[in-house]
Amino acid sequence: MALDKATLKSTIEAILSDMEERDTDAKSEFAERLSDAIDIFVKSGEVNVTVSTTGTASAQTGTGTGNVS
């Protein structure tokens, strides 16, 4: 699955809206909720890798290149 920036944005906006309604200082809660949203966003990414190897069935060497989408 590709990274979904729109969902991350709407989640952050929802957190900010909720925090604006608070009567008390809730920096710790805000930090926790924001870090959870970022964690979910990053873990939803897909890693694509191309690997090239040489060698025998029991001894391989090679390199890989890729990206996160």
Secondary structure as the mmCIF struct_conf table of DSSP 4:
data_model
#
loop_
_struct_conf.conf_type_id
_struct_conf.id
_struct_conf.beg_label_comp_id
_struct_conf.beg_label_asym_id
_struct_conf.beg_label_seq_id
_struct_conf.end_label_comp_id
_struct_conf.end_label_asym_id
_struct_conf.end_label_seq_id
HELX_RH_AL_P HELX_RH_AL_P1 LYS A 5 GLU A 20
TURN_TY1_P TURN_TY1_P1 GLU A 21 GLU A 21
BEND BEND1 ASP A 23 THR A 24
HELX_RH_AL_P HELX_RH_AL_P2 LYS A 27 LYS A 43
TURN_TY1_P TURN_TY1_P2 SER A 44 SER A 44
STRN STRN1 VAL A 47 GLY A 55
BEND BEND2 ALA A 57 SER A 58
STRN STRN2 GLN A 60 VAL A 68
#
